Amino acid sequence: MSHLFDVYPIYDIEPVKAEGSYLWDQHGTKYLDLYGGHAVISVGHCHPYYVDKLTKQLNAISFYSNSVKISIQEELAEKLGELSGYPDYKLFLCNSGAEANENALKLASFHNGRTKVISFTKSFHGRTAGAVAATDNPSIVAPVNYKEHVTFLPFNDVEAAAEGITDEVCAVIVEGIQGVGGINVCTDEFLQTLRRKCDETGAILILDSVQCGYGRTGKFFSHQFSGVEPDIMSMAKGMGNGFPIGGILISPKFKASYGLLGTTFGGNHLACAAGVAVLDIMKEENLIANAAEIGDYLFEGIKAIGGYKELRGRGLMIGIEYDFPVKDLRNKLLFEHKMFTGVAGANTIRLLPSLALGKTEADLFLEALKKEVSVAAE
């Protein structure tokens, strides 16, 4: 009998039903989802509009290749440009965040003919060859993954960035807020320095928005707080609310040509239906504003509870770092309070709920956190 390749440490919980910000397991136990499956669930589980949109698309046509006209791709590009504030940027569709970053790096290299990449400490950009080479985690970089062209600079170090970005650099890739690295937020000065140095040297500025994009921070992209415009933005995670879809938004400075980029499954009918549904719901229900409001509410509640070492993030992308390992705290939240949360490293609880999270759900979490932090302090 065949078995799954055992690469995931898993909890003995099997969600079989979901709605809004809640999950139910096979025994009927209800859980509050404050993690969204790694920031994927952007508009809530099984939103009726989302389900209807995909069902109708599935009953019409689910797939054909990019050798024919697929009008829903154009609809997705138009709505994305409008809601994100980048109507002049072009969209290339793929299937995941790693693929998005891979294509961003490739496009940058095609554009200026260079090979050197600047990335930053604690970065995570994916597990494919180019993306993982730019990821600051040697344990997931296989010997076959060429990485000699990548230089890692200290995150948020303005002086190091100003010195390290030269006219030999092809691309600078950075997360506006590092997710896996611990919910570390780029300072305005840091992002503005990256933009200035890329302009001076001809390097391409890539903003990895796979986790910190799609309205999660209270703006469509987290870098918009800094007033910078990147050359390429990568997206995935919340883009399809659970359906695999990724993409890059590309500055008008880049010229397309046939065969420059390509994909078999990227931009398929079902993926685009999911993507359009997400944007429609975000706009209709003002979910970006809700992410900002509920995010602020959570931040203030967590501050009032105290007991942490550092509180980081924006909107509904929150990291709570403690001066002790959070494994037991996370397990108590999950098994005693029936709440899914995430971690970043050993000491940081990571919250990445649906953008539709309400104050009722936020209060449930704050009540549970207050109880457990009080116990930990005793």
C-alpha positions as CSV (number, residue, x, y, z in Angstrom):
1,M,0.0,0.0,0.0
2,S,1.3,3.5,-0.9
3,H,1.5,6.1,1.8
4,L,2.1,9.9,1.9
5,F,5.7,11.1,1.9
6,D,6.0,12.1,5.6
7,V,7.2,15.7,5.5
8,Y,4.5,17.5,7.5
9,P,4.2,17.4,11.3
10,I,0.4,17.3,11.7
11,Y,-2.2,17.7,14.5
12,D,-4.6,14.8,14.8
13,I,-7.5,17.0,13.7
14,E,-9.4,16.7,10.5
15,P,-11.5,19.7,9.5
16,V,-14.4,18.4,7.4
17,K,-16.6,21.5,7.3
18,A,-16.0,25.3,7.3
19,E,-17.9,28.5,7.3
20,G,-16.7,32.1,7.8
21,S,-14.0,32.1,10.5
22,Y,-14.9,28.6,11.8
23,L,-14.0,25.0,11.2
24,W,-15.6,21.7,12.4
25,D,-13.7,18.5,12.7
26,Q,-14.9,15.0,12.0
27,H,-16.3,14.7,15.5
28,G,-18.4,17.9,15.2
29,T,-16.0,20.0,17.4
30,K,-16.0,23.7,16.4
31,Y,-12.8,25.7,16.0
32,L,-12.1,29.4,15.5
33,D,-9.7,29.8,12.6
34,L,-7.2,32.6,13.3
35,Y,-4.6,31.3,10.9
36,G,-6.5,30.7,7.6
37,G,-4.2,27.9,6.5
38,H,-1.1,30.2,6.2
39,A,-3.0,33.4,5.3
40,V,-4.9,31.8,2.5
41,I,-8.5,32.2,3.6
42,S,-9.0,35.9,2.8
43,V,-12.8,36.3,2.6
44,G,-13.9,33.5,4.9
45,H,-14.5,29.8,4.4
46,C,-17.2,28.8,2.0
47,H,-18.5,32.3,1.3
48,P,-21.8,31.8,-0.6
49,Y,-20.8,34.2,-3.4
50,Y,-17.4,32.4,-3.8
51,V,-19.0,28.9,-3.8
52,D,-21.6,30.0,-6.4
53,K,-19.0,31.6,-8.6
54,L,-16.9,28.5,-8.7
55,T,-19.9,26.2,-9.1
56,K,-21.2,28.1,-12.1
57,Q,-17.7,28.1,-13.6
58,L,-17.2,24.4,-13.0
59,N,-20.5,23.7,-14.7
60,A,-19.5,25.8,-17.7
61,I,-15.8,25.0,-18.4
62,S,-13.1,24.4,-15.8
63,F,-10.0,24.4,-17.9
64,Y,-8.3,25.1,-21.2
65,S,-4.8,26.2,-22.0
66,N,-3.5,29.7,-22.6
67,S,-3.6,29.1,-26.4
68,V,-7.2,30.3,-26.5
69,K,-9.0,33.4,-25.3
70,I,-10.0,33.3,-21.6
71,S,-12.0,36.4,-21.0
72,I,-12.2,35.9,-17.2
73,Q,-8.4,36.5,-17.1
74,E,-9.0,40.0,-18.4
75,E,-11.8,40.5,-15.8
76,L,-9.5,39.5,-13.0
77,A,-6.7,41.8,-14.3
78,E,-9.0,44.8,-14.5
79,K,-10.5,44.3,-11.1
80,L,-7.2,43.6,-9.5
81,G,-5.7,46.8,-11.0
82,E,-8.6,48.9,-9.8
83,L,-8.7,47.6,-6.2
84,S,-5.0,47.5,-5.7
85,G,-4.3,50.9,-7.1
86,Y,-2.1,49.7,-10.0
87,P,-4.3,50.0,-13.1
88,D,-1.3,50.5,-15.4
89,Y,0.5,47.3,-14.3
90,K,0.1,44.1,-16.3
91,L,-0.8,40.7,-14.8
92,F,0.9,37.4,-15.4
93,L,-0.9,34.4,-13.7
94,C,0.6,31.3,-12.3
95,N,-0.3,28.8,-9.5
96,S,1.6,29.6,-6.3
97,G,3.7,32.1,-4.5
98,A,6.9,30.3,-5.2
99,E,6.1,30.4,-9.0
100,A,5.2,34.0,-8.7
101,N,8.6,34.9,-7.2
102,E,10.3,32.6,-9.7
103,N,8.8,34.4,-12.6
104,A,9.5,37.8,-11.0
105,L,13.2,37.0,-10.7
106,K,13.3,35.6,-14.2
107,L,11.6,38.6,-15.7
108,A,14.0,40.9,-13.9
109,S,17.0,39.0,-15.3
110,F,15.5,39.1,-18.8
111,H,15.1,42.9,-18.5
112,N,18.6,43.9,-17.4
113,G,20.6,40.9,-18.3
114,R,22.1,40.6,-14.9
115,T,22.3,37.7,-12.4
116,K,23.0,39.0,-8.9
117,V,20.1,39.0,-6.4
118,I,19.9,40.9,-3.1
119,S,17.7,39.3,-0.5
120,F,17.5,39.8,3.3
121,T,18.0,38.0,6.6
122,K,15.0,35.9,7.8
123,S,13.4,36.1,4.3
124,F,11.2,33.4,2.8
125,H,10.3,33.4,-0.9
126,G,9.3,29.8,-1.7
127,R,10.8,26.4,-2.3
128,T,11.4,26.3,-6.1
129,A,15.0,26.8,-7.4
130,G,15.2,30.6,-7.8
131,A,12.9,31.4,-4.9
132,V,14.5,29.1,-2.4
133,A,18.0,30.4,-3.3
134,A,16.7,33.8,-2.1
135,T,15.3,32.3,1.1
136,D,17.4,32.7,4.3
137,N,17.0,29.1,5.4
138,P,19.9,26.8,4.4
139,S,18.0,23.7,5.7
140,I,15.6,23.9,2.8
141,V,18.1,24.8,0.1
142,A,19.2,21.5,-1.6
143,P,22.7,21.2,-3.1
144,V,21.2,21.3,-6.6
145,N,19.8,24.8,-5.9
146,Y,22.4,27.2,-7.3
147,K,22.6,30.1,-4.8
148,E,26.0,31.7,-5.4
149,H,24.3,34.7,-7.1
150,V,22.4,35.7,-4.0
151,T,23.6,38.0,-1.3
152,F,21.8,38.3,2.0
153,L,21.8,41.8,3.6
154,P,20.5,42.6,7.1
155,F,16.7,43.2,7.1
156,N,15.8,46.9,7.7
157,D,19.4,48.0,7.6
158,V,19.4,51.1,5.5
159,E,23.1,51.6,5.4
160,A,23.8,48.0,4.3
161,A,21.2,48.3,1.5
162,A,22.6,51.6,0.3
163,E,26.0,50.0,0.1
164,G,25.1,46.6,-1.2
165,I,22.8,47.5,-4.1
166,T,25.2,48.3,-7.0
167,D,25.0,48.4,-10.7
168,E,25.8,44.7,-10.8
169,V,22.6,43.8,-9.1
170,C,19.8,42.3,-11.1
171,A,17.0,42.4,-8.5
172,V,16.2,43.2,-4.9
173,I,13.5,41.0,-3.5
174,V,11.9,41.7,-0.1
175,E,8.7,41.0,1.8
176,G,6.9,44.2,2.9
177,I,6.2,42.3,6.1
178,Q,8.2,39.0,6.7
179,G,5.8,36.2,7.5
180,V,7.8,33.1,8.2
181,G,10.6,35.2,9.5
182,G,8.5,36.5,12.4
183,I,6.1,39.3,11.2
184,N,8.9,41.8,10.8
185,V,7.7,45.0,9.1
186,C,9.8,47.0,6.6
187,T,10.4,50.5,7.8
188,D,9.4,53.3,5.5
189,E,13.0,54.5,5.3
190,F,14.2,51.0,4.4
191,L,11.7,50.5,1.5
192,Q,12.3,54.0,0.2
193,T,16.1,53.4,0.3
194,L,15.6,50.2,-1.8
195,R,13.5,52.1,-4.3
196,R,16.0,54.9,-4.6
197,K,19.0,52.5,-5.0
198,C,17.2,50.4,-7.6
199,D,16.4,53.6,-9.6
200,E,20.1,54.6,-9.4
201,T,21.5,51.3,-10.4
202,G,19.0,49.8,-12.8
203,A,18.2,46.9,-10.4
204,I,14.6,45.7,-10.3
205,L,12.6,46.1,-7.1
206,I,10.4,43.0,-6.3
207,L,8.0,43.2,-3.5
208,D,7.0,39.8,-2.3
209,S,3.4,40.3,-1.3
210,V,2.5,36.6,-1.2
211,Q,1.5,36.8,2.5
212,C,1.4,40.5,3.3
213,G,-0.7,41.5,0.2
214,Y,-4.3,41.2,-0.7
215,G,-5.7,43.6,1.9
216,R,-4.3,41.8,4.9
217,T,-2.5,44.9,6.4
218,G,-5.3,47.5,5.9
219,K,-4.0,48.5,2.5
220,F,-4.0,46.3,-0.6
221,F,-0.2,45.9,-0.4
222,S,1.8,46.5,2.7
223,H,4.4,48.5,0.9
224,Q,1.7,51.2,0.1
225,F,2.2,52.5,3.7
226,S,5.7,53.6,2.6
227,G,4.6,55.4,-0.6
228,V,6.9,53.3,-2.9
229,E,6.0,51.7,-6.2
230,P,7.9,48.4,-6.9
231,D,8.7,47.2,-10.4
232,I,7.1,43.8,-9.7
233,M,4.7,42.5,-7.0
234,S,4.2,38.8,-6.4
235,M,0.9,37.4,-5.1
236,A,-0.7,34.2,-4.1
237,K,-2.1,33.0,-0.7
238,G,-5.3,35.1,-0.2
239,M,-5.7,35.6,-4.0
240,G,-7.9,32.6,-4.4
241,N,-9.3,32.0,-0.9
242,G,-8.0,28.4,-1.0
243,F,-8.0,27.7,-4.8
244,P,-4.3,27.6,-6.0
245,I,-3.6,30.8,-7.9
246,G,-0.6,33.1,-8.0
247,G,0.5,36.0,-10.1
248,I,2.8,39.0,-10.6
249,L,1.9,42.6,-11.3
250,I,4.4,44.1,-13.7
251,S,5.4,47.7,-14.2
252,P,4.8,49.3,-17.6
253,K,8.6,49.5,-18.0
254,F,8.7,45.8,-19.0
255,K,8.0,44.8,-22.5
256,A,6.2,41.4,-23.2
257,S,7.1,39.1,-26.0
258,Y,5.7,35.7,-27.0
259,G,7.3,32.9,-25.0
260,L,9.0,35.2,-22.4
261,L,6.9,33.6,-19.6
262,G,4.6,30.6,-19.7
263,T,2.4,28.2,-17.7
264,T,0.0,25.4,-18.3
265,F,-2.4,25.7,-15.4
266,G,-1.8,29.4,-14.6
267,G,-4.9,31.5,-15.3
268,N,-7.3,28.6,-15.8
269,H,-11.0,29.3,-15.7
270,L,-11.6,28.0,-12.2
271,A,-8.6,29.8,-10.7
272,C,-9.8,33.1,-12.3
273,A,-13.3,32.5,-11.1
274,A,-11.9,32.2,-7.6
275,G,-9.8,35.3,-8.0
276,V,-12.7,37.4,-9.3
277,A,-14.9,36.2,-6.5
278,V,-12.4,37.2,-3.9
279,L,-12.0,40.7,-5.3
280,D,-15.7,41.2,-5.6
281,I,-16.3,40.2,-2.0
282,M,-13.4,42.3,-0.8
283,K,-14.8,45.3,-2.5
284,E,-18.5,44.7,-1.7
285,E,-17.8,44.0,2.0
286,N,-15.1,46.6,2.5
287,L,-12.8,43.9,3.9
288,I,-9.6,45.9,3.6
289,A,-11.0,48.5,5.9
290,N,-12.3,45.7,8.2
291,A,-8.8,44.2,8.3
292,A,-7.4,47.6,9.5
293,E,-10.2,48.1,12.1
294,I,-10.2,44.6,13.6
295,G,-6.4,44.6,13.4
296,D,-6.2,47.7,15.5
297,Y,-8.8,46.2,17.9
298,L,-6.6,43.1,18.3
299,F,-3.4,45.1,18.7
300,E,-5.0,47.2,21.5
301,G,-6.4,44.1,23.2
302,I,-3.1,42.3,23.1
303,K,-1.3,45.4,24.4
304,A,-3.7,45.5,27.3
305,I,-3.1,41.9,28.2
306,G,0.7,42.4,28.0
307,G,3.2,39.8,29.0
308,Y,4.9,39.7,25.6
309,K,8.4,40.7,24.5
310,E,7.4,42.4,21.2
311,L,4.2,42.9,19.3
312,R,4.6,43.3,15.5
313,G,2.6,43.6,12.3
314,R,-0.2,45.5,10.6
315,G,-3.9,44.9,10.2
316,L,-4.6,41.2,10.4
317,M,-1.0,40.1,10.1
318,I,0.1,39.9,13.7
319,G,3.1,38.5,15.5
320,I,3.3,38.2,19.3
321,E,6.8,37.4,20.5
322,Y,7.3,36.1,24.0
323,D,10.5,35.4,26.0
324,F,9.5,31.7,26.2
325,P,8.8,29.0,23.6
326,V,5.2,29.3,22.5
327,K,4.6,25.6,21.7
328,D,2.6,25.0,24.9
329,L,0.6,28.2,24.5
330,R,-0.3,27.4,20.9
331,N,-1.4,23.9,22.0
332,K,-3.5,25.2,24.8
333,L,-5.2,27.7,22.4
334,L,-5.8,24.8,20.0
335,F,-6.8,21.9,22.2
336,E,-8.4,23.8,25.2
337,H,-9.8,26.9,23.5
338,K,-10.4,25.3,20.1
339,M,-8.5,28.1,18.2
340,F,-6.1,27.7,15.3
341,T,-3.1,30.0,15.4
342,G,0.3,29.8,13.8
343,V,3.9,30.3,14.9
344,A,7.0,32.0,13.5
345,G,10.1,30.5,15.0
346,A,10.0,29.2,18.6
347,N,8.8,32.2,20.4
348,T,6.2,34.0,18.2
349,I,2.5,33.4,17.9
350,R,1.3,34.3,14.3
351,L,-2.2,35.4,13.6
352,L,-3.4,35.4,9.9
353,P,-7.2,35.2,10.1
354,S,-9.8,35.9,7.4
355,L,-10.1,39.6,6.5
356,A,-13.8,39.2,7.5
357,L,-13.0,38.5,11.1
358,G,-15.4,40.2,13.5
359,K,-15.0,41.7,16.9
360,T,-16.9,38.8,18.4
361,E,-14.2,36.4,17.2
362,A,-11.4,38.8,18.2
363,D,-12.9,39.0,21.7
364,L,-12.9,35.2,22.0
365,F,-9.2,35.1,21.2
366,L,-8.3,37.9,23.5
367,E,-10.2,36.2,26.4
368,A,-8.3,33.0,25.8
369,L,-5.0,34.7,25.4
370,K,-5.5,36.6,28.6
371,K,-6.2,33.5,30.5
372,E,-3.2,31.5,29.2
373,V,-0.7,34.4,29.5
374,S,-1.8,34.9,33.1
375,V,-1.2,31.2,33.8
376,A,2.2,31.3,32.1
377,A,3.2,34.3,34.3
378,E,2.4,32.5,37.5
